[in-house]
Amino acid sequence: MTSHAHAVRTFDRTLIMKAIADAFRKLSPRLQFRNPVMFVVFVCSVLTTLLWIQAIAGHGEAPTAFIFWVSVWLWFTLLFANFAEALAEGRGKAQAAALRSTRKDVIAKKLAEPKRDASIVFTPSNELRAGHYVLVEANEQVPGDGEVIIGAASVDESAITGESAPVIREAGGDRSAVTGGTRVLSDWLVIKITQNPGESFLDRMIAMVEGASRRKTPNEIALTILLAKFTLIFLLACATLLPYSIYSVQVAGKGNPITLTVLVALLVCLIPTTIGALLSAIGIAGMDRMIRANVIATSGRAVEAAGDVDVLLLDKTGTITLGNRQAVAFHPAPGIEERTLADTAQLASLADETPEGRSIVVLAKERFGLRERELQTLHAEFVPFTAQTRMSGVDMGERRIRKGALDSVDRYLDSLGSHLPPAVKRMAEDIARRGATPLIVTEGDRALGVIELKDIVKGGIKERFAELRRMGIKTVMVTGDNPLTAAAIAAEAGVDDFLAEATPEAKLKLIRQMQGESRLVAMCGDGTNDAPALAQADVAVAMNTGTQAAKEAGNMVDLDSNPTKLIEVVEIGKQMLITRGSLTTFSIANDVAKYFAIIPAAFATTYPALNTLNVMKLATPQSAILSAVIFNALIIIFLIPLALKGVKYRPLGAGHLLRRNLLIYGLGGIIVPFIGIKLIDMLLVLFGLA
């Protein structure tokens, strides 16, 4: 399942070259100011550059080469941080460009009124406005987002969703929404345009996937503030070291005061540079992973909230079930053969174009090899379904075949002076109790048996709900069905609870009740009647096959229209939160090794006893400081793939996750810098730069 929007590799050569160029462009003070941690690094880089220029002029506070290399690696630290953000943004922009290439202006058949045979004015699609009516026929492109008001057709949506299989779009119900840029493959549709130019679903998709349009989430803002506080604390601490160093030299009568270059290096190494450099990339990558999962998230806030969801509400029809009842069994009346019932039921359904009618024809063919027949050759007259009779059928000479609901057929037989056999009535009631729908088949004044129609639960959904349960998420099915039917489908699907005979008001009330219990609620739906609940939910995933109202109300749109996709949505949300936490832990733990590298180097000439802290046995004070600065820059590059890919989520308890996080990223954050700084020190000595 690969769409145009997905065919973007993380480390594509073109993306990398563009990200390198963007990394230099992002060195603007105005852009750096948005990230407090990296703005401090920017100021420090400028300061050391000026100190280097001063040293060249013969007034250096430290050796010129030392100041030069500290300055170079501080600029590299900035560039690596910019590169991480630019690479994340570049993926989004490349996907947006691929989507933009699918959008084409077409000449639309604008209708004077909402009728197929109305007069047509050929109009460019960019001139269509909300409320206009258009006719789209086979092999023509849908000119804009809209609702089907007349007709039914097969539509190719692969340009938007990446799915090669066509879908049915028809007037009424929950499958009436069409998207501009898709193509009608058969028949025709009269569509009411619902969006003005620039407001289409494709336009919104393009805006959403572009990293530059992404706003920071509340969690990201809070973490930025926390990092800014850490930076301020270390800034104040480092600022006090200069007067303390001068005083110590005066009292001890030996050594040299700490230089500004060393103070700057110490500050940059101690502030949470690593997470500060990667924070934006992590947020952008979270949105990008949603796109690659075929889910369009309208904001990073929704992705973040998905990581904390603990209740999931799912609409039944079209979400848990396929959306159309299908015939699954023939139950003959006493004295009637099943083949006879199947043959009669197929005759009654030959002209029935509803999904239920077609499924009856197919089931009879599969069970007994009964081939479809043409009604014309049988000299038959189809009797269509009406709201009054609630039956349909066929008349063939003296034969009168009907199929319909239990109460309707009961009244029909009464009108003929007959009655429904108790055995048939019991069969129908048993089928209803199982959550299925019974259709009674009659010929003349005699009931031949019952067709069992059933809502087909989507394949593999029970296992997926079990996975959600392991993740600590409660699943609740909401449906307008009666409690018996709802209970049967809920049991088959494997949901934890259900709400039967659910009105839009009842769904809304349930969500508000759960939110009042401090629970974070996600909702999956596809119909107009789901829109209020989707608007209220914390995470609202609308099915792409659903109505425009549902897609407008949701803060995510699932292009695959797969309700279990929420598992991936939750995993991506949790993955983004865990990635931030892991890299924050790693960044803070890094400071331990840097203390042992820089503090002895900065003060050992005044206090020789501090040399005992030089546990890494670094060659010289200058080598120690430079090694720490170089490691501080290089570790950003090594962590970029992790920031973009994310820490793998496993459905574990919070306590287990915390212990695992501390063990891998806390302990690792302490050990790795000791090894890295020592290796860099050895290389500096090897190349004579120490």
Buried (B, 14 or more C-beta within 10 A) or exposed (E): EEBBBBEBEBEBEEBBEBBBEBBEEBBEEEBBEEBBBBBBBBBBBBBBBEBBBBBEEEEBBBEBBBBBBBBBBBBBBBBBBBBBBBBBBBBBBBBBBBBBEBBEEBEBBBBEEBEEEBEEEEBEBEEBEBEBBBBBBEEBBBBBBBBBBBBBBBBBBBBBBBBEEBBBBBBEBBBBBBBBBBBBBEBBBBBBBBBBBEEBBBBBBBBBBBBEBBEBBEBBEEBBEEBBEBBEEBEEEBEEBBEEBEEBBEEEEEBEBBBBBBBBBBBBBBBBBBBBBBBBBBBBBBBBBBBBBBBBBBBBBBBBBBBBBBBBBBBBBBBBBBBBBBBBBBBBBEEBEBBBBBBBBBBBBBBBEEBBBBBBBBBBBEBBEBEEEEBEEBEBEBBEBEEEBBBBBBBBEEBBBBBBBBEBBBBBBEEEEBEBBEBBBEBBEBBBEBBBBBBBBBBBBBBBBBBBBBBBBBEEBBEBBEBBBEBEBBBBBBBBBEBEBBBBBBEBBBBBEBBBEBEBEBBBBBBEEBBEEEBBBBBBBBBBBBBBBBBBBBBBBBBBBBBBBBBBBBBBBBBBBBBBBBBBBBBBBBBBBBBBBBBBBBBBBBBBBBBBBBBBBBBBBBBEEBBEBBEBEBBBBBBBBBBBBBBBBBBBBEBBEBBBEBBEBEBEEEEEBBEBBBEBBBEBBBEBBBEBBBEBBBBBBEEEEB
